[in-house]
Amino acid sequence: MDAGTVRCAANHAPLTPISFIQRAAAVYGDRAAVVCGERRYTWREARGRCVRLAAALAARFGFARGDVAQAYDPHCRVSHVQVAVLSPNVPAMYELHFAVPMAGAVLCTFNTRHDAAMISTLLSHSGAKVFFVESHLLDVGRAALRRLAGSTSAASLPVLLTISDDGAGARDSGCVDYEDLVRDAPSEFDIRWPVDEMDPITVNYTSGTTSRPKGVVYNHRGAYLNTIATVLAYDITAMPTYLWTVPMFHCNGWNLPWGVAMQGGTNICLRHFTAKVIFDSIARHGVTHMGGAPTVLNMIANAPAADRRALPGPVRVMTGGAAPPPRVLLAVEELGFVLYHIYGLTETYGPATVCTWMPEWDALPAEERARLKARQGFHHIAVQDVAVKNSATMENVPYDGQTVGEVMFRGNTVMSGYYKDIGATKESMAGGWLHSGDLAVRHPDGYIQLKDRAKDIIISGGENISSIEVESVIFSHPAVLEAAVVARPDDYWGETPCAFVKLKDGANATEGEIISFCRERLPHYMAPKTVVFDDLPKTSTGKTQKFVLREKARAMGSLTKSANIEKADINCDKSIPIAGTRAAMEGCMLSDANYAPLTPVSFLERAAVVYGDRTAVVSGGREYSWRETRERCLAGASVLARLGVGRRDVVAVIAANIPAMYELHFSVPMAGGVLCTLNTRHDAAMVSVLLRHSEAKVFLVESQFLAVAHDALRLLADAKAKFPLVIAISDTGDSSSSDGGGLEYEALLRDAPRGFEIRWPADERDPISLNYTSGTTSRPKGVIYSHRGAYLNSLAALLCNDMTSMPVYLWTVPMFHCNGWCMAWATAAQGGTNICVRNVVPKVIFEQIVRHGVTNMGGAPTVLNMIVNAPASERRPLPRRVLISTGGAPPPPQVLAKMEELGFNVQHGYGLTETYGPATRCVWRPEWDALPLAERARIKALQGVQHQMLQDVDIKDPVTMASVPSDGRAVGEVMLRGNTVMSGYYKDAAATEEAMRGGWLRTGDLGVRHPDGYIQLKDRAKDIIISGGENISSIEVESVLFGHHAVLDVAVVARPDDHWGETACAFVTLKDGASATAHEIIAFCRARLPRYMAPRTVVFGDLPKTSTGKTQKFLLREKARAMGSLPMQSKSKWKIGRWEVHSYFRMYQQGTHLSSAEYHGIEELALLACTVDRNSVVSTAS
């Protein structure tokens, strides 16, 4: 299957979140990116500042690409340049998340609550070359450097750079300021993209002693994928407004500095905040999302009435740590906040699970909602799996809500390792799973719930406190004999350390003395707030029984806010509960725990766990849940494997949008095979060619296409070609309705053995599907999709279509089209419901939308025309607005207006089979809603900008490869590159090489780029006609016409069509002395082409030529447009007999005047009607 594939700059780019700000600057350039007080930067400005800072770091401090390893060596001791920063949530802190990796360096953010001793330790351990310190924290920063100077040479000290609190520039004459660096740096800099996506991007320090700090290494790949997963889990749609109440130093702000850029949002930065500041910021900026530890929720719930403001809309809050108590939950919900409860570790890039909320739970009492929300839920889409296991046997515990085991993770969003501590890395990933050290149960519905912490971690205000570290300090007190530290509930901080202390005989110490002793040696938040003097309970072997002490601490009750809070103003430093490559950073490793090939098969696996009982597929009276769908797909994979399908074997299918067609998108790759979906409009000749070219081993055929399939097989037999094994699919899902005695899909599923082990791809670039695009029967073009590309394009489809959790998708796009634009996989990723329809007609569309509450659908212009022209009797009021994606010809103003009036939101995109379907989207901006209809239609006609997973789209001179000016006039060729470009053309290396020449996919389409960056197609260099969403190659139609004995010359262009959007119009010059009618020409084509490819209009006459003899097709296009659009008429008007066709032709011969209706075409489903003008014969065919 590798024949014809290539890996190059056109179809591969390392995954990195740097790409998000590149796209944000292009797509959302003039929109506000960062707001902090009165400072405001657009995305174009923010990207420019990041690039200039990267240039300054590279030039001033000698950063070089060689500082980052380019190949994997687990024993390599490469010194990675690290840039450390100690800062609250200010614009500089945000920008450093992009600028540092742009310079090829590694970002290391320090907790602003650390004291000088800890910061000195971390600076030494990280080997930071540069140390940015925000002005209010300079005393701590300088103290840390003084301590470091006492243990190292001055030459190896990091360079101290300040961040002024107002962004105005240097305040300290002894230091260079951040703003000075940005101002003085060159504006142009070649970004140092990661050579390998497993290269490190950040180091985040988690709990650990000063003698053994634990630096968690994140890589570009993991950061990229976790960012996408967090955005989807958090329902962050396009252009959000995010309030920074989570500190960016915590797991890189849970990856949301990158996430907000990906969605073109606005970052509202807060250096300090109170409840009043939160409410004021939400009201002022229209905040849509924020995050925070329980302290933030308590602050909101307990805010005085005078500090509160009415919210302009729902505000989604992601929170972790202790589950919100019922009182707090009810209070924040009443205020308009929507809570998302999450759980994760520093080692999992922050959030790894989310308590997926089911809509039916909204009606439950507050106490019950709080109980459900207290659970940690399920893994998000970028985590391969989360399990609760017996840590000794590594077996999963029962789903009984009682049996306790250790929470373990694996997948691409598990750390690369602990920096400089390979021993700790290997121990944490023993057995191919990340051991969290947290103890939990699994409920019957699959949700996990934490019960205890095996590592004795106390989570206070979102900070992890190691009880062992606190105990070691207490033990050093001269009066202490024994000590044990556990968590005590706290109204404000969630938990605080509670120390149980036994003094030495004859010794004395007070609670205040013990606490003061600890505060002198630990950051204040780590010091106990409660000290109890008593004997410690022991086991028979002398081990302290901490569970007894935890019960005692809980029995004391919760510390009140007044007992421990000195002020309500906090420094943006609360976060989620976090415990505790191929990157060649010392201490890193690649294993099953932190790497898995990307594949959309994982979406189904997760959907069956997270959404098991929810409806996955609906078709007529049939419904399957996600759990049932997975079982059916596994059964299908088992069947295919037993029939001999192995890795990379092709499985072909021709079927409408029915459950079997959906299931095959998973069962075929589960068996290791490659899915090849055939166009249901193909005739037997084309089907036979594609079966032969693909070398399909199995051919699944829906019952209504069996005749075509049998004819195709006869053609294969005539050519002595190899036969595929045929499986019939009944159109009702009932095996008894099959019309043959051969293999039948439902019967095979029913009898399939259970327990099939999925054949996961060995490499994520392995092929997953083969999609044939336009091409001649002598040279079919099979486009190969990879698991990696399908996975990423599916996520792009979700983001582009604002498909939040549990959407309802109506299948009006054929699944054989680019695998339904990758929606077959995408709906599984979000646990949606697939509404399958065989016959796409207006009555069915409206009925299904109303019955199932459809949220999203798609379709070619024919679908839009069908909807707006539906009789009033077939329309139904929609229960909500339905987002419909369309491609091909842009919707005309009148269609757009009618669609909006009916309750549809039309989104226009552009793509190719070679780009997994849609590659660009006309991203709609809210301010355009107020424009007049004609202007909205003009904007919507643009092809827009690339989606989030595509690296770039450009309009280039195909010879020089220079980009054309963004003036809306200069024409060039549309070119694309990125991970969602095909692997290549199957068995056609030359075509692949030509298509990707120069490191870009050459589309052959001509377009312009407007000043706002949006692209617009102007012509099709490949002369493709788009009819009903199908691509018709005019070259292929012309080649058939040239085979007619009477034809001398021919050119085929598109003619507008009210129903199909466009149809083929043939301009024909006959040979001298030869004769042919339009009827004969069309019949000749229909005998040699699929019916939809044959011309519906034929014009006889000389073709306009250039001086060099080249046909001037632009003149023919103008003529075709001048004929007007072929009208869509009801079937009753087309019911005429063959004698009527001949009568009209005789009328023409006799010079009889024909009506306009007759002139524009008289059509019957299987017959032709001919009309004429005075100079040529024009035929219009059904």
KAPEVEN-V85666 format. One record per backbone hydrogen bond with DSSP energy under -0.5 kcal/mol. NH is the residue of the N-H (numbers start at 1). CO is the residue of the C=O. Records with the same first field share a line. If there is no record, write none. Layout:
NH=CO / CO
//
This chain:
5=2
6=983
8=6
11=8
12=8
19=16
20=17
21=17 / 18
22=18
23=19
24=20
25=21
26=22
27=23
28=24
31=28
33=41
34=41
35=267
36=39
39=36
41=34
43=28 / 31
44=29
46=42
47=43
48=44
49=45
50=46
51=47
52=48
53=49
54=50
55=51
56=52
57=53
58=54
59=55
60=56
61=57
62=58
63=57
67=64
68=65
69=67
76=73
78=584
80=78
83=106
84=82 / 130
85=108
86=132
87=85
89=270
90=88
93=90
94=90
95=91
96=92
97=93 / 94
98=95
99=95
100=96
102=98
103=99 / 100
104=101
105=100
106=81
107=201
108=83
109=203
110=85
114=111
119=115
120=116
121=117
122=118
123=119
124=120
125=121
126=122
127=123
128=123
129=82
130=82
131=159
132=84
133=161
134=86
135=163
137=134
138=135
141=137
142=138
143=139
144=140
145=141
146=142
147=143
148=144
149=145
150=146
151=148
152=148 / 149
156=153
157=154
159=129
161=131
162=176
163=133
164=162
167=164
173=171
175=172
176=160
178=162
181=177
182=178
183=179
184=180
185=181
191=189
192=102
193=191
199=196
201=218
202=218
203=107
204=216
205=109
206=214
212=209
214=206
215=213
216=204 / 214
217=215 / 417
218=202 / 216
220=199
221=197
223=219
224=220
225=221
226=222
227=223
228=224
229=225
230=226
231=227
232=228
233=229
234=230
235=232
236=231
237=235
239=263
240=237
242=266
243=289
244=242 / 268
245=243
247=574
250=247
251=249
253=247 / 250
254=250
255=251 / 252
256=253
257=252
258=255
259=255
260=256
261=257
262=258
263=259
264=261
265=260
266=240
267=33
268=242 / 266
269=35 / 267
270=244
273=570
278=274
279=275
280=276
281=277
282=278
283=279
284=280
285=281
286=282
287=282
288=241
289=241
290=316
291=243
292=318
296=293
297=293
298=294
299=295
300=296
301=297
302=298
303=300
307=304
308=304 / 305
315=336
316=288 / 314
317=338
318=290 / 316
319=317 / 340
320=292
329=325
330=326
331=327
332=328
333=329
334=330
335=331
336=333
337=332
338=315
339=337
340=317
342=319 / 340
343=353
344=577
345=350
346=579
348=345
349=346
350=345
352=343
353=343
354=378
355=341
356=354
361=358
362=359
363=360
364=361
369=365
370=366
371=367
372=368
373=369
374=370
375=372
376=448
377=448
378=354
380=352
383=380
384=382 / 410
385=410
387=408
389=387 / 406
390=395
391=389
394=390
397=388
400=398
401=442
405=440
406=389
407=438
408=387
409=434
410=385
411=593
412=382
414=411
415=347
416=217
417=217
418=587
419=215 / 417
420=586
421=418
425=421
426=422
427=423
428=424
429=425
430=427
432=429
433=430
434=409
435=428 / 433
436=407 / 434
439=452
440=405
441=449
442=398
443=447
446=443
448=377
449=441
451=439
452=439
454=437 / 452
455=437
456=453
458=465
460=458 / 463
461=459 / 493
463=460
465=458 / 463
466=464
467=456 / 465
470=466
471=467
472=468
473=469
474=470
475=471
476=472 / 473
477=474
480=477
481=502
482=502
484=500
486=498
488=496
490=494
491=559
494=490
495=493
496=488
498=486
499=530
500=484 / 498
501=499 / 532
502=482
504=479
507=504
514=510
515=511
516=512
517=513
518=514
519=515
520=516
521=518
522=518
526=523
527=523 / 524
529=497
530=497
532=499
534=501 / 532
539=543
542=539
545=537
546=544
548=545
549=545
550=546
551=547
552=548
553=549
554=550
555=551
556=552
557=554
559=489
563=560
564=560 / 561
565=561
566=564
570=273 / 568
572=570
575=461
578=576
583=198
588=585
589=416
594=591
595=591
602=599
603=600
604=600 / 601
605=601
606=602
607=603
608=604
609=605 / 606
610=606
611=607
614=611
616=624
617=624
618=834
619=622
622=619
624=617
626=611 / 614
627=612
629=625
630=626
631=627
632=628
633=629
634=630
635=631
636=632
637=633
638=634
639=635
640=636
641=637
642=638
643=639
644=641
645=640
648=672
649=646
651=674
652=650 / 698
653=676
654=700
658=656
661=658
662=658
663=659
664=660
665=661 / 662
666=663
667=663
668=664
670=666
671=667 / 668
672=669
673=668
674=649
675=768
676=651
678=653
682=679
687=683
688=684
689=685
690=686
691=687
692=688
693=689
694=690
695=691
696=691
697=650
698=650
699=725
700=652
701=727
702=654
703=729
705=702
706=703
709=705
710=706
711=707
712=708
713=709
714=710
715=711
716=712
717=713
718=714
719=715
720=717
721=716
725=697
727=699
728=743
729=701
730=728
733=730
735=733
737=734
738=735
743=726
745=728
748=744
749=745
750=746
751=747
752=748 / 749
758=756
759=670
760=758
766=763
768=785
769=785
770=675
771=783
772=770
773=781
776=779
779=776
781=773
782=780
783=771 / 781
784=984
785=769 / 783
787=766
788=764
790=786
791=787
792=788
793=789
794=790
795=791
796=792
797=793
798=794
799=795
800=796
801=797
802=799
803=798
804=802
806=830
807=804
809=807 / 833
810=808 / 856
811=809 / 835
812=810
817=814
818=816
820=814 / 817
821=817
822=818 / 819
823=820
824=819
825=822
826=822
827=823
829=825
830=826
831=828
832=827
833=807
834=616
835=809 / 833
836=618 / 834
837=811
840=838
841=839
845=841
846=842
847=843
848=844
849=845
850=846
851=847
852=848
853=849
854=849
855=808
856=808
857=883
858=810
859=885
863=860
864=860
865=861
866=862
867=863
868=864
869=865
870=867
874=871
875=871 / 872
882=903
883=855 / 881
884=882 / 905
885=857
886=907
887=859
895=892
896=892
897=893
898=894
899=895
900=896
901=897
902=898
903=899 / 900
904=899
905=882
906=904
907=884
909=886
910=920
912=917
915=912
916=913
917=912
919=910
920=910
921=945
922=908
923=921
928=925
929=926
930=927
931=928
936=932
937=933
938=934
939=935
940=936
941=937
942=939
943=1015
944=1015
945=921
947=919
950=947
952=977
954=975
956=954 / 973
957=962
958=956
961=957
964=955
967=965
968=1009
972=1007
973=956
974=1005
975=954
976=1001
977=952
978=10
979=949
981=978
982=914
983=784
984=784
985=4
986=782 / 984
987=3
988=985
992=988
993=989
994=990
995=991
996=992
997=994
999=996
1000=997
1001=976
1002=995 / 1000
1003=974 / 1001
1006=1019
1007=972
1008=1016
1009=965
1010=1014
1013=1010
1015=944
1016=1008
1018=1006
1019=1006
1021=1004 / 1019
1023=1020
1025=1032
1027=1025 / 1030
1028=1026 / 1060
1030=1027
1032=1025 / 1030
1033=1031
1034=1023 / 1032
1037=1033
1038=1034
1039=1035
1040=1036
1041=1037
1042=1038
1043=1040
1044=1041
1047=1044
1048=1069
1049=1069
1051=1067
1053=1065
1055=1063
1057=1061
1058=1126
1061=1057
1062=1060
1063=1055
1065=1053
1066=1097
1067=1051 / 1065
1068=1066 / 1099
1069=1049
1070=1068
1071=1046
1074=1071
1081=1077
1082=1078
1083=1079
1084=1080
1085=1081
1086=1082
1087=1083
1088=1085
1089=1085
1093=1090
1094=1090 / 1091
1096=1064
1097=1064
1098=1179
1099=1066
1100=1177
1101=1068
1106=1110
1109=1106
1112=1104
1113=1111
1115=1112
1116=1112
1117=1113
1118=1114
1119=1115
1120=1116
1121=1117
1122=1118
1123=1119
1124=1121
1126=1056
1129=1127
1133=1130
1134=1131
1135=1132
1136=1134
1140=1137
1141=1137
1142=1138
1143=1139
1144=1140
1145=1141
1146=1142
1147=1143
1148=1144
1149=1145
1150=1146
1151=1148
1152=1147
1159=1155
1160=1156
1161=1157 / 1158
1163=1161
1164=1167
1169=1180
1171=1178
1173=1176
1178=1171 / 1176
1179=1098 / 1177
1180=1169
1181=1096
1182=1167
//
